[in-house]
Amino acid sequence: MERDRIDELIGHWQRERPDLDPQPMAVVGRILRLSGYLERRVNDTLKPFGLAVWGFDVLATLRRHGEPFAMAPKELMQATMLSSGAMTNRIDRLEESGLVERVPDPDDRRSVRVRLTRKGRSVIDKAIAARFQEADEALQSLPKRDRKQLADLLRTLLVDLETET
């Protein structure tokens, strides 16, 4: 099996601190490095659509929510795990770009909903297709059965870590 930078770092720690078990870093270190590479790939994929990951997340959340592609800001905030201030900033920026609009909430006249515009829906539909293709390309070195196994293992780890917070 081919060695990577993490193998080299683990070797250094085994030599310098044989009293420590560096094997957990084999997983965590690789996940962190992969995160950086994958985020750059995603941003490169989204750039032609005038989007970055932050905007894609908001638009994709609205899109997958279904007709009428609108949510209350608080719902969006919870779905994207953002603070109120960060969500307001993102909505403002997407609204300035003509991708979302604030509309009155039909169930509560005191509230608004954030809704995809026609332009926003067109952009996110194209960006989603590109994003799914990019994700598939990023995993080309893994057979389908290994992808499933990796997804299951990562889910287990993520669920456990999310319950800690």
N, C-alpha and C positions, 0 to 999 in steps of 0.2 A: 504494500500500500504506500502511496506517495505521502511524503511528510509535508507539513505546512509550518507556518510561523509559530503556531501555538505549540506544536511538538518541540520546537527549538526552545521556547520559553519554559516549558515543563522540564525539559532536560537540564536547563540552567538551575531551576529551583530544586530539582532532585539532587544536583551536585552541591548547591550552596546551602540548602536547608533540608537535609534528608529526614529531619524530624517531622516535616509537614507532608501531608498528602496532597499533591498538586492535581490529582485526577479530576476533582470537580471543576477546576479551571479549564480542563479540556472541553467541557461542555459550555460553561458560562463564557469563557473567552471566545469561543467560536461563535456563539450566539451574538455576542456584542460586535464582533468583527463583521459577521454576516449582516447585522442590522445596518451598519454604516454602508456597506456595499449595496444592499437592497434599497435603502432609502435614496441613494444617488441614482440608481437605475430607475426607480419610480419617478423621481423628479425629472430626469431626462425624458422619460416617456410622456409626462404630463406637460412639459414645457411648450410643445407645439399647440396645445389647447389653451395656453395662457394660464395654466394652473400650476400650483405646487400642492404638496401633500395636504396641507391644512385646508385649502379650498376644496380639493377633491373630496376630503372626508365629509365636509358639510354638504356639498352638492350630492354626493353619493348617498348620504343618509336620507336626504329629502327624496331622492329618486327611488330608493328601495322601499321607502315608506308607502309608496303607491299613490294613486289618485286621491286627492288633488295635488299631491306633491307639496304638501304644506304641513308645518309643525309649529307648535309654540316654541319660542326661544328656549324655555326651560327644558322642554322635551329634547330639543337639539343638543342642549348643553349636557344633559344626562347621557344621551346616546353617543356623544363624541368625547365624553369625560373631560370637559373643559370647565374653566371657571366662568362666572357670569361676565366678567370684564373681557376675557379672551373671546368669548362667544360674540359679545356685542361688537368687538373690533372686527371679527371675521365677517359677521353679517354686514356691517357697514361697508367693508371693502368689496364684498361680493355684490352688494347692492349698487355701489358706484360703478362696477363693471357691467351692470345690467343682467347679472345672472340670477339674482333673487330679488324679491320685493316683499315689503311688509304690507300685509293686508289685514283689515279688521277680522277679528275672530267671530265667526257667525254665531257661536254659542255664548260669547261673553264680550259685550260691546266695549269693556274696559281694556281688553287685551288685543294683541296682534298675533298673527301667524306669519311665519317666514315661508314664502312659496317660491318654487322655481319659476322663472320666467320662461317664455318659449325659447329664448336664446339659451338660458341656463340648461333647459332640458336637452336641447340639441348638443350643447357642448359636453354635458356629462354623459350622454349616451355614447358619443364618440370616444370620450376619454375612458369610459368603463371598458369598452371593447379593447382599446389599446392596453389598458392596465391588466386585463385578464390575460391577454396575449403575452405581455411582458412577464407576468408571474409564471406562466407556463414555460417560457424561454429560460427564465432564471433557474428552473428546476430540471432542465434537459439532461443533466448528468445523473439524475435519479430515475430508476424504473418506477412505473406507476405503483407497484406494491410497496416499494420503499418510501414513496411520497406519503402513502396512507399511513404507514407505520410511524414515520417521522411526525406527521400531523397528530396522530394519537398520542405520541410521547410528549410532544410540545403542549398539547391540550392539558394533559395530566399535570405537567409542571406549572402551566399558567393558572389553572384552576386552584392549585394549592397556593401559589403565591398571591393570587387575588383574594383569597379568603383571609390572608394575613393582614390585609389593609382595611 
